[in-house]
Amino acid sequence: MADAVETACNALLSKIFETVKTLIVQADPDSILGLLENIIITGGGSMIPGFGDGLESLLEEEGFEGCKVHRIGSSYKTRVAAGALEADDRQWQNLLR
C-alpha cells in the first residue's frame, strides 16, 4: 500500500512540476525572479508532507535557482487576489497566451 501512495504522490509532484516549469518559461523575464520566490501551492496535494520541498528541489535541479515554495491553507484566496493586483497588463497578457 505504501508503494502505491508513494507512486501516486510522485506522479502528482511530477505533473505539478512540469506545469510550473511551463509557466515560468512563459513568464516575462523581468518577473521571473519574483515568481521563483513566490510559488504558492494549496489544496489537498499541498498537504502531502515534503511536497513543497520536493517541488523546490525539482525546480532547482532544472536550473531555477532561488525557488521558494509556500504552502498555504484557507488563506489562499487572499494571497491570490493580492498577487493579481500586483500584476501589470503585460504579465497578464503573457499568462493568457
Summary of the structure (lengths in Angstrom):
residues: 97
radius of gyration: 14.3
end to end distance: 41.3
largest distance: 47.8
contacts: 231
relative contact order: 0.16
helix: 68%
strand: 6%
